[in-house]
């Protein structure tokens, strides 16, 4: 019986390790990506941007792809698009040091505005949605195993009870982190100003009073969107020229 239990724990560990180390197909293993890199090295920055964006349009996603796209946009002098690309790189890989460093430098150069984040937001952003999903999945199946063992065992094990409680805590924490990433200040409502001379106004009319200038790369939280022109309402003001 002990040998069977030991084999089961080894199996769980191997599955968990495989989930953690698994990586999706990378966009930077594409010939189009290599061609765009060559264009960038040759100083053909617009061609490099076109190549990187073709990959993005085809559904390719990787931190290195968006990092290189941000560099190409910066070389073209488009700081808003550069900041947007670096933000996307960090959304895929929060521990991408080059993207983080370049984002800080370009944001400072553009004097872009940032949304205020509390300590909980910064803590949650240390992980990615994929990592939290993996943690939630592992915790769920561990909890299911513990519940099954409780049902069949005559004697209740304190270690099994602790593992069940721990699994529930991990699952709840991971689920909360996923929800916060989706709906929090860095979730779907976050948008980046990419246009130039963008102002926040009290209404969509051109003669409406301006309340704040939004330099390229500024962060805003979109509350609603209306009209075919893509006017967006952010924190009680109307702005244009923003992208997610």
C-alpha positions in Angstrom: 0.0 0.0 0.0 2.8 2.4 0.9 4.6 1.6 -2.4 1.4 2.4 -4.4 1.0 5.7 -2.5 4.7 6.5 -3.1 4.2 5.9 -6.9 1.1 8.1 -6.9 3.0 11.1 -5.3 5.9 10.6 -7.8 3.3 10.7 -10.7 1.7 13.9 -9.3 5.1 15.6 -9.0 6.1 14.7 -12.5 2.8 16.0 -13.9 3.1 19.2 -11.9 6.7 19.7 -13.1 5.7 19.1 -16.6 2.9 21.7 -16.4 5.2 24.3 -14.9 8.0 23.8 -17.4 5.7 23.5 -20.5 5.9 26.4 -23.0 3.7 27.3 -25.9 5.0 27.5 -29.4 7.0 30.6 -29.7 6.6 33.3 -32.3 10.3 34.0 -32.2 11.0 30.6 -33.9 9.4 31.8 -37.1 11.2 32.7 -40.3 9.2 35.9 -40.5 10.5 36.9 -37.1 14.1 36.3 -38.2 13.5 38.4 -41.4 12.1 41.2 -39.2 15.1 41.0 -37.0 17.4 41.3 -40.0 15.4 44.4 -41.2 15.8 45.9 -37.7 19.6 45.2 -37.7 19.9 46.8 -41.2 18.1 49.9 -40.0 14.8 49.2 -41.9 12.7 49.9 -38.9 9.3 50.2 -40.7 9.9 46.9 -42.5 10.7 45.4 -39.1 7.5 46.8 -37.6 5.5 45.4 -40.5 7.1 41.9 -40.1 6.5 41.8 -36.3 2.9 43.0 -36.7 2.2 40.4 -39.4 3.1 37.8 -36.8 0.8 39.5 -34.2 -2.0 39.6 -36.7 -1.5 35.9 -37.4 -2.1 35.2 -33.7 1.5 34.8 -32.7 2.3 35.8 -29.1 5.6 35.9 -27.2 7.3 38.4 -24.9 10.3 38.6 -27.3 8.1 39.4 -30.2 6.5 42.4 -28.5 9.8 43.4 -27.0 11.4 43.6 -30.5 8.3 45.4 -31.8 8.6 47.9 -29.1 12.2 48.5 -30.0 11.3 49.0 -33.7 8.5 51.5 -32.8 10.9 53.4 -30.6 13.4 53.7 -33.4 10.6 55.2 -35.5 9.9 57.7 -32.8 6.4 56.3 -32.0 6.7 56.3 -28.2 3.0 55.4 -27.6 3.2 52.2 -29.7 6.6 51.3 -28.1 5.2 51.6 -24.6 2.1 49.5 -25.7 4.4 46.8 -27.0 6.6 46.7 -23.9 3.4 46.5 -21.8 2.3 43.5 -23.8 5.7 41.8 -23.5 5.5 42.2 -19.7 1.9 40.9 -19.7 3.2 37.7 -21.2 6.4 37.6 -19.1 6.5 39.8 -16.0 10.1 38.9 -15.5 11.4 40.2 -18.8 14.2 42.5 -17.6 14.9 44.1 -21.0 11.3 45.0 -21.6 10.9 46.4 -18.1 14.0 48.5 -18.4 13.1 49.9 -21.8 9.5 50.5 -20.7 10.8 52.7 -17.8 13.2 54.6 -20.1 10.6 55.3 -22.8 7.9 56.1 -20.4 10.1 58.6 -18.7 11.1 60.1 -22.1 7.5 60.4 -23.2 6.4 61.7 -19.7 3.6 59.2 -19.9 1.0 59.0 -17.1 0.6 55.8 -15.1 -2.4 54.5 -13.2 -1.8 54.1 -9.5 -1.4 50.5 -8.3 -1.7 49.3 -4.7 0.5 46.6 -3.2 -2.0 43.8 -4.0 -1.9 44.7 -7.7 1.9 44.7 -7.8 2.0 41.3 -5.9 -0.5 39.7 -8.3 1.3 41.0 -11.4 4.4 39.0 -10.3 2.7 36.0 -12.0 1.1 35.4 -15.3 -2.4 34.0 -16.1 -0.8 30.8 -17.3 1.1 30.3 -14.1 -2.0 30.9 -12.0 -4.1 28.6 -14.2 -1.5 25.8 -13.7 -1.5 26.4 -9.9 -5.3 26.3 -9.8 -5.5 23.1 -11.9 -2.9 21.3 -9.7 -4.6 22.5 -6.5 -8.0 21.3 -7.8 -6.9 17.8 -8.6 -5.0 17.5 -5.3 -8.2 18.6 -3.5 -10.2 16.0 -5.5 -7.7 13.3 -4.6 -7.9 14.3 -0.9 -11.7 14.2 -0.9 -11.7 10.8 -2.5 -9.2 9.5 0.0 -11.3 10.8 2.9 -14.3 9.0 1.5 -12.6 5.6 1.4 -10.3 5.8 4.4 -11.6 4.6 7.8 -9.1 6.6 9.7 -8.8 10.3 9.0 -5.2 11.5 8.4 -4.1 14.9 9.8 -1.6 15.2 6.9 -4.4 14.6 4.4 -6.6 17.1 6.0 -3.8 19.7 5.9 -3.2 19.0 2.3 -6.9 19.4 1.5 -7.0 22.7 3.2 -3.8 23.9 1.6 -5.2 22.9 -1.8 -8.3 24.9 -1.3 -6.3 27.9 -0.2 -4.1 27.7 -3.3 -7.0 27.2 -5.6 -8.9 30.1 -4.1 -5.8 32.4 -4.3 -5.0 31.4 -7.9 -8.7 32.0 -8.9 -8.7 35.4 -7.3 -5.4 36.3 -9.0 -6.8 35.3 -12.4 -10.0 37.4 -11.7 -7.9 40.4 -10.7 -5.6 40.1 -13.8 -8.7 40.0 -15.9 -10.8 42.8 -14.3 -8.2 44.8 -12.2 -6.4 48.0 -13.1 -4.1 45.9 -15.4 -6.9 43.9 -17.0 -9.1 44.3 -20.1 -10.1 47.8 -19.1 -6.5 49.1 -19.3 -5.7 51.0 -22.5 -2.6 52.8 -23.7 -2.7 56.2 -25.5 -0.8 55.8 -28.8 -1.9 59.0 -30.6 -0.2 62.4 -30.3 -1.8 65.5 -28.8 -4.5 63.5 -27.1 -6.6 65.3 -24.5 -9.2 64.0 -22.0 -12.4 66.0 -22.4 -15.6 66.3 -20.5 -17.6 65.3 -23.6 -17.0 63.9 -27.1 -17.6 67.3 -28.8 -14.5 69.1 -30.2 -15.4 72.2 -28.3 -15.7 70.4 -24.9 -13.4 71.5 -22.2 -10.1 69.7 -21.9 -9.3 68.4 -18.4 -6.0 66.7 -18.9 -3.3 66.3 -21.6 -2.4 62.6 -22.2 1.1 62.1 -23.6 1.7 59.0 -25.7 2.1 55.9 -23.6 -0.2 57.1 -20.9 -2.4 54.5 -19.1 -6.1 55.0 -18.8 -8.9 52.8 -17.5 -11.7 52.5 -20.1 -15.2 52.6 -18.5 -17.2 52.4 -21.7 -16.9 52.6 -25.5 -19.5 54.1 -27.9 -20.0 55.0 -31.5 -18.4 53.7 -34.7 -15.5 56.2 -34.2 -14.3 54.3 -31.2 -14.8 57.1 -28.7 -14.0 55.8 -25.2 -15.0 57.0 -21.8 -12.2 56.8 -19.3 -12.7 57.8 -15.6 -15.4 60.3 -16.4 -13.7 61.8 -19.5 -13.8 61.2 -23.2 -10.6 60.4 -25.0 -9.5 59.1 -28.4 -6.4 57.6 -29.9 -6.0 54.7 -27.4 -5.3 51.0 -27.9 -5.5 47.9 -25.8 
